[in-house]
Amino acid sequence: MSTATRYARLRQTLDETCKKCGRDPKEVKLLAVSKTVDLNQVELAMSAGARCFGENRPDELLRKQAAFPECEWHFIGNIQSRRIKDIVSAATLIHSVCKREHLHKIDQAAKEQGKIQPVLLEVNVSGEESKSGFTPDEVYDALCEAARYENIEVKGLMTMAPRADKDAIEYTFSGLEQLKAQLQAKLDEDKQGVTLSEVSMGMTEDWPEAIPHGATIVRVGRAIFDDSFE
Ligand SMILES: *Cc1c(COP(=O)(O)O)cnc(C)c1O
């Protein structure tokens, strides 16, 4: 099976999963995580309709965005301060903001480049030490800080579930759903002017679990680009 077929089949399964839980498939973006593949594979996914791609390294983000500027290029990787200008220059959406000091730098870079940078804040719902992200207790203050920056638009939250443990996956995705509702209520009460419309969660192994809990972006790499996924 080819990348194009895997992409088309996955989009179809995603649409069916949305309908089963009473959601409109148009609400859920399939982000094709192309971090392990080259431009030819990106092109094959595009031939099946893919227009949104995810990268976790700044150099690859820049290279692929320059090759296919008609697509959306999302940054989903670890953010290093010294690469923030590059990331801002190419990213449609940054999913992985997990340090408050980076907010200030993203705002400055966006200002210099004359853009408003959409971002998501990454939350470590499961509390695993190996995972990055704000703790659930820290997110509210970080959201309020982000809201004060003129050149940042906070669009929502992102999380990653622990690998291969059904209970932990469910706990993580339902946890982010509940946290989002609580944060939105508090943001409205405090008139912060922030709407958490995007929820980025779910990958190859666990995306079907993320849909019933309100994911609006699933980030899928191997199920699209890996030949061993049939
Ligand atoms: C690599 C990666 C993905 C995609 O993972 P797959 O298991 O290949 O679907 C999603 N999100 C992040 C942050 C990643 O680094």
The ligand as a Gaussian input file, in Angstrom:
#p B3LYP/6-31G(d) Opt

LIG

0 1
 C        6.147000      11.912000      15.974000
 C        5.052000      12.624000      16.650000
 C        3.708000      12.339000      16.354000
 C        3.291000      11.233000      15.396000
 O        3.555000       9.973000      15.968000
 P        3.159000       8.619000      15.218000
 O        3.211000       7.605000      16.290000
 O        4.155000       8.408000      14.134000
 O        1.777000       8.819000      14.689000
 C        2.732000      13.091000      16.980000
 N        3.045000      14.067000      17.858000
 C        4.312000      14.368000      18.171000
 C        4.587000      15.450000      19.150000
 C        5.364000      13.664000      17.579000
 O        6.627000      13.968000      17.904000

